[in-house]
């Protein structure tokens, strides 16, 4: 096998179809992710380009993590902690139905 997606004894036409549909799904997911990031930029117009880049990177890691592990990591921009405001508050919860616990922030 060349990679984890190669399974022996699948006819070429089926394999080609799966690859074509996978590309369509990937393109759709890409559009959703891009919309998510750009929506954030519109809601937080005062963010600097570096904050926009960091938000995009954190969102990518969060999306992959949440999809793969089924946990809940949240990225909350411009959160207030006490008397201070942080650029990003990262929260984590093992159960998606529970409130996430703060684990890190960027100021």
LUMVO-49751 format. One record per residue: residue in one letter; x, y, z of N, C-alpha, C in turn. Coordinates in steps of 0.02 Angstrom, whole numbers, plus 32768, in hexadecimal, padded with zeros to 4 digits. Layout:
<ketors>
aXYZXYZXYZ/...
</ketors>
This chain:
<ketors>
x802A7FC48000800080008000802C803E8000/x801880707FD8803F80AE7FD4803080DC800F/x7FF280DD80277FE0810580617FA580E58084/x7F8F810380BB7F5B80E380E37F1880DF80BE/x7F0E810680897ED0810680657ECE80CF802E/x7F0680AF80207F08807B7FEE7EF28038800D/x7EBC801C7FF27EA37FDC800A7EA57FAD7FCE/x7EC47F737FD67EC97F457F9D7E857F2A7F87/x7E817F157F497E467EF47F2E7E0A7F217F24/x7E157F617F1C7DDF7F8F7F097DE87F9C7EBF/x7DB47F937E987DBA7FA07E507DCF7FE87E43/x7DF67FF27E0E7E0F80357DFE7DD780677DF6/x7D9F80547DD67D6980847DCC7D4B809A7E0E/x7D46806D7E3E7D2B807F7E807D5D80AB7EA4/x7D9D80997EA17DD180C17EC17DD381077EA5/x7DCE810D7E637DCE814F7E427D9181787E57/x7D5881577E5D7D1B817A7E717D2181937EB9/x7D3B81697EE57D44817D7F2B7D7381BA7F2F/x7DAA81B87F097DD981F07F097DB882307EEF/x7D8F822B7EBA7D6E82667E9E7D3C82847ED0/x7D1582597EF07CE582717F217D09828D7F5E/x7D3F826E7F727D6782887FAB7D8082CE7F9C/x7D9582DA7F5F7DAC831D7F4C7D7383507F50/x7D37833C7F3C7CFD83697F417CEE83797F8A/x7CEF83467FB47CE383507FFC7D18837E8019/x7D57837280077D8E839C801F7D8683E4800A/x7D7283F07FCC7D6784347FB47D2F84567FDA/x7CFA84307FE97CC2844B800F7CD8845D8056/x7CFD843180767D17843F80B97D44847C80B8/x7D6B848380847D9884BC807D7D7084FD807A/x7D3A84FD80557D10853980517CF0854A8094/x7CDA851780B87CBD852380FB7CF18541812A/x7D2D852581297D62853F81557D7485868143/x7D7B859481027D8B85D880EC7D5586098101/x7D1685F580FB7CDE862081107CE0862D815B/x7CF085F981817CF5860081CA7D29863481DD/x7D63863181BD7D99866081CC7D8586A781B7/x7D6B86AE817C7D5986F181637D208710818B/x7CF186E681A27CBB86FF81CC7CD8871B820D/x7D0986F882297D2B871082657D4B87548258/x7D6C875B821F7D8E879B820F7D5B87D4820B/x7D2087C681F07CEC87FA81EA7CD2880D822F/x7CCB87DC825B7CB187E9829F7CE4880B82CC/x7D24880482BB7D5A882082E47D87884B82B7/x7D6B888282A07D8E88AD82707DCE88CC828C/x7DD388D082CE7E0D88F082EC7E4988C082F4/x7E41888182DE7E79885282E37EAF886382B1/x7EEC885C82C67F268867829B7F2F882B826C/x7F56883482377F6487FB820B7F8387BF8230/x7FAE87CB82617FCB879382857F96876F82AF/x7F66879482C97F2F877382EE7F03874B82BE/x7EF9876482827ED3873F82507EF786FF823D/x7F38870282357F5F86C682247F5D8694825E/x7F6686AD829B7F64868182D57F1F866182DD/x7EEA868882D27EA6866C82D67E9D863482A3/x7EB5864082667EAF860E82317ED585CE8243/x7F1285D5825D7F3A859B82707F1A857582AA/x7F04859A82DE7EE3857A83177EA285578301/x7E7E857682D57E3F855982BD7E4C85188296/x7E828517826F7E9384DB82497EA484A18279/x7ECD84AF82AA7EE0847B82DB7EA284648301/x7E78849383157E3A848383397E0C8458830F/x7E03846A82D07DD7844482A47DEF83FC829C/x7E3083F5828F7E4B83B282867E46838982C6/x7E5A83A882FE7E578386833F7E1083708350/x7DE1839F834B7D9B838F835D7D7E83598330/x7D8F835A82F07D76832982C17D9582E482CE/x7DD582E382DA7DF882A382E27DEA82838326/x7DED82AA835B7DE7828F839F7DA0829483BB/x7D7682BE839E7D3282C583B87D2E82EE83F8/x7D65830E840A7D65833984467D4B837E8432/x7D4F83AC84607D3983F084527D7084218467/x7D91843F84367DBE847684427D9C84B38425/x7D9B84E9844B7D7C852784347DB0855F8433/x7DAB858984017DD585C583FC7DA686018404/x7DB0862784397D87866284467DB286A08443/x7DA886C9840F7DD0870684087DB9873E8437/x7DEA876884497DDC87A484707DB4879784AF/x7DC7876384D37DA5875285127DC2877B854B/x7D97878A857B7DAD87AF85B67DBC877D85EE/x7DF78783860B7E0A875B86457E1C878C867C/x7DF1878F86AE7DFA87C286E27DF5880786C3/x7E28883086D07E29887486B67E4A88798671/x7E62884186577E88884186197E62881F85E1/x7E73883185A47E568812856A7E8E87ED8545/x7E8087AF85317EB18787850E7E9E878284C4/x7ED0877984997EC2877284517E9987338444/x7EAE86FB84627E8B86BC84587E8B86938499/x7E52867984AA7E4B864C84E27E3D860684C5/x7E6785D684D67E5E859284BE7E40856884F7/x7E09854784E87DE7851E851A7DE184D78500/x7DE184A6852E7DDF8460851B7DAD843A8547/x7D8B840B85287D5E83E0854D7D5D839C852B/x7D62836685517D61832385357D1C8310851C/x7CE8832A853C7CA3831C85297C85835A8508/x7C6F835384CA7C54838C84A47C1883AC84C5/x7BF6838784F17BBA83A185117BC883C88551/x7C0683C985677C1783ED85A47C38842F8594/x7C3B845A85C67C5D849A85BE7CA8848E85BB/x7CC884B0858D7D1084A785857D3784CC85BB/x7D7284B385CC7D9E84D185FE7DD484F985DB/x7DE3853485F47E17855E85D77E5B853C85E1/x7E83853985AC7EC4851885B27EFD8545859D/x7EEF857885747F2585A3855C7F0985E48542/x7F32861685417F1E865585217F5A867A8507/x7F4B86A584D77F7E86CE84B77F6D871684C5/x7F9C873C84E07F8E878284F07FBB87AF84C7/
</ketors>
